[in-house]
Amino acid sequence: MGLTLALSACGANEDTSGGSGSTDTGSGSEGGGIPVGVILPETATSARWEGFDKPMLEKAMKAEGLDPDIQNAQGDVQKFSTLADGMINDGVKVLIIASINSELGGTVAQKANAQGIPTIDYDRLNLGGSSEYYVSFDNVKVGELQGQGMVDALKDKPDGAQVIEIEGAPTDNNATLFHEGQEKVLEPLYQSGKLKLVQSQPIDGWDNQKGGTTFEQILTSNGGKVDGVVAANDGLAGAIITVLKKNGLNGKVPVTGQDATADGLKAILAGDQYMTVFKPIKLEAEATAKLAAALAKGDKAAADKIATATSDDPEGNRQVKSVLLEPFLITKAEVKRVIDEDYVKADEICTGDLQATCAELKIS
């Protein structure tokens, strides 16, 4: 796919996206390879974990001679811990952790490490944790793309265009990094008066419903006025667009997003969402599989050749060996890329009134 590794020391990856996803907790280990455990966080706020990560991780790991046991904690902290205990007791050779929060992820990693099992933080860096390796996207860059998307969308507005920011969970390091990237682009414009920040509000648990309600409250308190909304992912964007529709503002107020979900892409084609961020999860899964295979064989030198970037863990006062992949900005003109690379099927988004738009963009 011609994607490059981002070698700067940024941080973790986001959380994700909008929709619900499957409620299947994942397939158990089937035998025939080196046993590796993977715990995914949830399905309620993001379609990506079951729709993309699970099948792509399974395929990539089997290609590396691994036997993956991939389970989903469904947002339940106790279930996450129980799944981890089971995998550790079953003797997995590597444990891959996409945690619900850093404290939980760090505790699980510590348990595994105490049993001699190496751990990889997947997609989200567990601050203060003990995993030696981390695979994600350049999440500061994700935020920079969101900020740049908002700037592009508001370029013709007069000075003082009003922006509301609806951010991800404060317990997710990725959300912190997204916001850091956004502010690199937007803060100078807030300072100059080109844009006006109405309010920036993190949303516990990336809860889409809470995000929509919070946005509506901010919009109402601002007299129903807003020129642009920075939404941290497609799920939050969808909830915000629902509120904008109630107020006759959809299509008039640009909204950012992230994860290039089917719902997000449909909203972009419909003109209700301005952009999303495409993170090719297949590359994340493949890098994780290669790293896990090296660690399962005890080959840290090979693992270090894969994880050539570093990420800062300020709570642990350490640098974590990382693979940080490049994210991409997707506006209406780039939606075709996500379809062509087989992350979303054309028939998932080219429905009803959007069929004509898809034909114009040669999406099929």
Residue, then its C-alpha position, 0 to 999 in steps of 0.5 A: m500500500g506504499l505506507t511509510l512508518a512514522l519514526s518520530a517519538c509520538g504516542a499512542n493511537e486513538d481509540t476509535s470509531g462510530g457504530s457498534g460492531s459485532t458482539d462476538t467475543g472472538s474466536g478461541s485458539e485453534g491449535g497448529g502454531i505458537p499460542v498468542g493471546v490478544i485482548l480487544p477492549e470493546t465493541a460499543t463505541s467503535a466498529r473497528w475492533e471486531g470489524f477490522d482488528k480481529p479478522m486482520l490480526e487473526k490472518a496476519m498471525k496465522a501467516e506468521g505461524l502463530d495460533p491466536d486466541i483473540q477475545n473482546a472484553q466488551g468494555d468490562v474491566q473485570k472481564f478483561s482481567t479474567l481473559a488475561d488470567g486465562m490466557i496467562n494460565d494457558g501458557v500463551k507465549v506473547l500477550i497483546i493488550a488493547s486496553i480499556n484504560s492504562e491502569l488495567g493494561g499496566t496491571v495485566a502486563q505486569k502479571a504476564n511479565a511476572q510469568g515470563i510472558p512478553t507483552i505488546d501494547y496494541d493501538r493504545l499505550n498503557l502509561g506507567g505500564s511495563s510492556e516493552y513494545y507498542v504498535s499503533f499509528d502516529n496519533v499526534k499526526v492523527g490530531e494534526l490531520q483533524g485540525q488541518g481538516m477543520v482549518d481547510a473547511l473554515k478557510d472562507k469563514p470570517d475571523g472568529a469562526q466558532v469551534i466546539e471540540i468533542e474529544g475522546a476519553p481522558t483515560d485513553n492516552n490516544a485521545t490525549l495525543f489526538h488533542e495534542g495534534q489538533e492544538k498544534v494546528l488550531e491553537p495559533l488560530y485561536q490565539s490570533g482570533k481567526l478561530k474562536l474556541v467555544q469549548s473543548q470537552p472530553i467524553d468519558g468512555w468515548d460514549n457516543q450518546k454522551g458525546g451527542t448530549t454534551f455537544e447539544q448542551i454546549l451548542t444550546s448554551n452558545g445560542g445555537k451558534v457553531d461554525g465547525v466541530v472537531a469530533a475525535n472519531d466517527g462515532l462521536a461525529g455521528a452523534i454530533i451530526t444527529v444534533l446538527k440535523k435537529n437544528g437544521l445545521n447538518g451540511k452547513v457545519p463541518v465535522t471531523g472524524q476518525d477511523a474511516t468507518a462505513d457510517g463516517l464515509k457515508a456521512i462524508l458522501a452525504g456532506d454532513q461530515y467533512m473528513t475522517v482519518f484513515k488508519p490502515i489497520k491491516l498494516e498495524a495487524e501485520a506489524t504486531a504479528k511480526l513483532a509477536a512472532a519474534l518475541a515468541k521465539g525469544d528473538k529480541a534483536a529481530a523485534d527491535k528491528i521491527a520497532t524502530a520508533t519510540s513513544d514517550d511514557p511520561e508516567g513511567n518515565r520511559q521510552v517504549k520501543s514502537v511501530l508508529l504507522e502513518p494515518f491519512l486524511i480522507t475527504k469526499a474526494e479520497v473516500k474511494r481510496v478506503i474502498d479500493e484498499d478493501y477496508v469498507k465495501a462499496d455496497e456498504i456506503c453506496t446506498g439510496d441517494l448516495q448511489a449517484t454520488c458514488a457513481e460521480l466519484k467512480i466508487s464501485 
